[in-house]
Amino acid sequence: MEIIKQLFPGGVKKAFTLSYDDGITQDKRLVSIFNRYNLKATFNLNSGLQNEDGSFVINDFLIKRINENEIVDVYREHEIAIHGLTHLSLTDITKELMIKEILEDKKNHEKTFGYPVRGMAYPYGTYNKTVFEVLETLGVAYSRTVNSHGKFDLPSNYLEWNPTAHHNTPNLMGIAEKFIEEEFNSLGIFYLWGHSYEFDLDNNWKVIEELCQYVSNKEDVWYATNIQIIDYLNALDKLKFSKDFTFVHNPAALSTWIEFNETSIEIKAGETKILS
């Protein structure tokens, strides 16, 4: 009996990804930490607020947005995603305004960064069925919630992608140790999210520094942006197996990996691979 399991790129079963919101000046320090440890992140920006007027105050602490003329350099090598043109709660506005908030933000980011922007994080974490319908129409491939679950499950609904943990989650390092030390029988994702200004508010930059150092540069972990994970999972779903499992065809534009009878196999883009 053939045993077939899905694998991430490189034949691994673990993936690590990060998601941070609002495009604020503390992201510069955060990006430098991610880059130092060769990590990939997704940054969710509000293009209508990416200027001095977009500043806001929390607990008497002034939080400033990164200037428009800096953002391309700051976020180079990372993914940019939608966070709403002006960060409105999508469940509290008309459908017409919802479309504007998403579509205009998408268009602005694409003009600035020069590639299709297909991901999102919900402003204030709010969404409903109508939001899902609009996102599907506008070509949004996934959207992150704020509903941390403490697990490494793959998203069952890409438009309701629940992260593993916020960086202020109690026992964060315990979750990280479980992710790194345990063997996975199937694919698992450690998905961390937050806002970089929180590190200044809470005076706890050491939390993210220690976590990144601990989880980084492991041979059995794939480090990817949110959209890289979604695109790869979609490519896995497109694999076509023969009825007797003697060969498999990969119609996608990405190489994919599977475990066939305990052997890791790469199926390159467009390739038909003999399995036995």
N, C-alpha and C positions, 0 to 999 in steps of 0.2 A: 504493500500500500504506500503510495507516494505521500510524503508530508511536505507541504509547501507553506512557507511563512514569508511575509513581507519584511523587507529590510530598508533602512535609510541608506543614502549614498555612502559608499565605502563598505557596505555590508554590515552596518551597525544597527542596533535596535533602540538607541537613545538619541534624542535631539534636545537641544537647549536653545531657547529664544527669549528675547526681551522686548518690552513694549513700554515706551514712556511718552507722556502727553504734554501738550501745550506749547512747545517750542520756546522754552524760556532760557535765560542766560546760564543757569546752572547746568544746562545740557552740555555746555562746552567742557566742563570738568568731567561730566559723566561719559561723554564720548571719548575723552582721553583715556579714561579707565578701561572702557570697552576695547579700544584699539590696542592698549598695552597688553591685554590678555587675549587678543585675537578673537573677540566675540562679535557677533552680528546682532543688531537691534533694529527695531522699527520705531520711528518717531512720528507721532500723530500731531500734526500742526493745524492751526486755525489761520488760514491765509488772510482772512479779513482783519485779523488782529495782530499780524506780524509786523508791528511797528511800536513806537513809543506810546501811542494812544491805547495799546493793548495791555499796558501794565495794570496790575491789580494788587490788592493788599490783603494779606491773611495774617491775623494776630499782630497787626501793626508792622508787618514785614512787607516791604515793597518788592514785588516780583515783576521783573521786566522781561519782555519778549526779546529774542534775538533779532537784530536788525535784518531786514530783507536782503541787504547787500552782503550779508555774512552767511546766510543759511546754507547755500550750496557747498561752501568749503567746510562748514562745521559738520554737516551730515554726510559728507562724501563716504562712500563704501557702506552706507546703511540705507534702509528703506524709509521712504516718506509715505505716510498714509493720511487719509482724511480724518479730521476731527470736528468738522462743521465749520462753515465760513466764519461764524461769529460765536461758536460754542453755545448754541441754543439747545435746550432740551427738546429732542425731536418729538416727544409725545405731548408736548404742550403747545405746539404750533400747528397751523393749517398744513394740509398736504402740499399746497403750492409753495409755501415758505420752506417746508422740509426739503422739497426738490431743489430749491435755490441753495439752501445751506449745504447740501451735499454736492450738487453738480458744479456750482461755482467754485467750491473749495477744490474739487477734483481738477477742474480746468486750470485754476491758478497754479496748483502744484505741478501739473504736467508742463505748463509753460515755463515755470522756473527751473525744474529739475530735468526736463527733457526726456521723460519716459512715461508710459501709461501708469497712472496711480490707481491701484485696484483694491487696496485694503483700507480699513477704517477702525477707529475705536469710538464707541458711543459717548458723546458729551454727557456728562453726569451719569453715565451708565444706563440711560433710559432708552427703551425700545419696546416695540409691540409688533403685531402682525402687519399693520400698515407700513411700518418702517421696513420690515423685511421685503415687502412687495416693491417698495420704491427702490431699495438697494439693488434688488435683482434686475429691475428695469434699467438702472443706471450703470450696470456693469461692475458693481462692487462684489469682489470675490469672497471676502470674509469681513467680519467685524468683531472686535474684542469687547467683552463685557467687563464688569468689575466684580463678577461673582466668583471669587477664588474658592477652589474646592480642595486644595491640598493634595491632589492626586496628579498622575501623569497621563491621564486619559487623552486619547485623540478626540478632537471635536466631532460630535455627531451631527451638528448643524454648523456649517462654517460661518453663518451669519449670527451665531450665538456661541462664539468661541470663549469659553470660560477659562481663565488662566489658573495656573497652579497656586500662585501666591503673590501677594503684594510684598514689597521688601520689608514692611513693618510687621509682617505676619509673625506671631510668636513661634519660636522653635524653627526659624527659617533655616538655620544651619543643620538642624536635624532632618529637615526635608531634603536639603541638598546632599547630606550624607547618605540618605536612603537612595537617592537618585544615582549617586556615583558608585556606591558600594554594592548594591544589590544587582543580581543578574535578572534581566528581563526576558520573559518568554515570548513577548510580542512587543510591538512598537510602543514607545512611551515618550512623552514630551514634558520637559520641565519649562513652564512658561511663567516668567516673572514680569510684573508690571509695577508702575508707580508714576510719580512726578518728581523730577530731580530737585525742585525747590524744597521738598520735604526733608532732604538731607541737611539743608541749612536750618530749616525750622526746628528740626529735632536734634541737630548737632550730632548726626550719626553717619557721616560719610564712611566711617570704617566698616559699617554693615555691608555696603555694596562692594567696597574694596576687598574685604575678606571673602565674600561670596564669590566674586569674579575670580579671584586668585585660586580658590578651592576648586571650582567647577571647570576651569579652563584647561585647554591643551591636553585633553584626554583622548586616547586613541579610539575609544569605543563610544564617543559622543560626536554627533554632527551638530555644528554650530551654524545656525541659519537665521535669516530674517523670517518674519511671519509669512510673507508671500512666497518665499522659497519653499517653505513647508507645505503650504496649500498647493502650489503647483506640483510639487513632488507627489503628494498624496493623490492628486488627480491623475497624474501619470501612472501611478501604481494601479489605480482603478481601471485604467484603459487597457491593461495587459490582456491579451487574448490567448487562452490555452487551448490546445487541441483536446478532443474528448478523451483521449487516452493518456494525456499529460506527457506526451513524448516530445513536444516542442511548444514554444511560446513566442508570440509576436508582440513587439512593442511599437505601437503606432504613434507614440508621443514623441515630442522633440527633445525629451530628456532621457538620459540613461537611467535605468531603474535596476534595483537589486532585489533578489529573492534568495531565500534559503530553500534548497531542494534536497530533501533527504540528508539534512545536516551539512550541506555544502553551499557556501555562498557563491552566487552566480550573478554577474552583471549582464543585463540585456540592454545593449546600446540603442540609441534612438533609431527607429526604423528597422531594427534587426529582428530576424527570426532565429531563435536559439534552440538547438536540439538539447533536450534535457536527459534523454536516456537512449 
